Amino acid sequence: MENEKKPAIGYINKLETFGLVDGPGVRFVVFVQGCDMRCKYCHNPETWHNSDETIMQFTGAQLFKRAYRYKTYWRDNGGITVSGGEPLLQIDFLIDFFKEAKKKGVHTTLDTSGNPFTMEEPFFSKFQELMKVTDLVMLDIKHTDPAAHRELCGQDNANILQLAQYLSDTGKEMWIRRVLVPGISNDDEELKHLKQFIDGLKTVTRVEVLPYHTLGTAKWEKLGVPYPLEGVEPPTFDEIERAEAILGIPSQPRPKDPGISQEHLDRLMKGCN
Ligand code: SF4
């Protein structure tokens, strides 16, 4: 048929069949290629460019067929998550992929930096279509101050905060995450601003602090890009606890040593933060 729409192709960096930290339950996690942010602490800089190094290409239907092989892992609360890189840069593929999932009643999670979000067309209509087949949005708020956000990530944050508000206004469940970078995103005033912002949202069901770490620096080296946070140390246990207290996150059992727990380590090694 001449007018038949071709299915969108998703450009994928890697797949994980048994993700435990990328949404509720056990998840099939898709890490897409491509991101326009340049977070100074990015631990997946190899996903920035949509280059020839991209190793996998799928339509939404093809990828869901592959994911669905693992459905016995998902039980009642697992499902699929798309992370990155930045999934919203491949929104046509994402809509197809999540639509396939919803045909089978599978839980869908979008893990996003929010950077591509705009209420302008043609993006906004597509985003509304995507939200009809998205159960949960995991959104990173890297800094609430516009100038500090630009300095940290190379991009403005107004549309990211607008996205959070839009999700709240439309009743979409979201988890909010903050990467805690000492000297950059962990001061009390900033965390209080973040708490105030989150308190104004109606659909946040979980808030997480993800301690900054330096495990991605070798990837920067490999890409030949100087690492911008050279010398910045991960937050201490007390700093993490302090941030969680300000954000109203219940205290969690952790080994009493500085740095990060295994669960946090797992999180940071995976999706877009
Ligand atoms: S941390 Fe996430 S949003 Fe930031 S540059 Fe890396 S992939 Fe992009």
Boltz pocket constraint, residues with backbone or C-beta under 6 A from the ligand:
constraints:
  - pocket:
      binder: B
      contacts: [[A, 35], [A, 36], [A, 37], [A, 38], [A, 39], [A, 41], [A, 42], [A, 43], [A, 44], [A, 45], [A, 47], [A, 84], [A, 85], [A, 86], [A, 113], [A, 271], [A, 272], [A, 273]]
      max_distance: 6.0
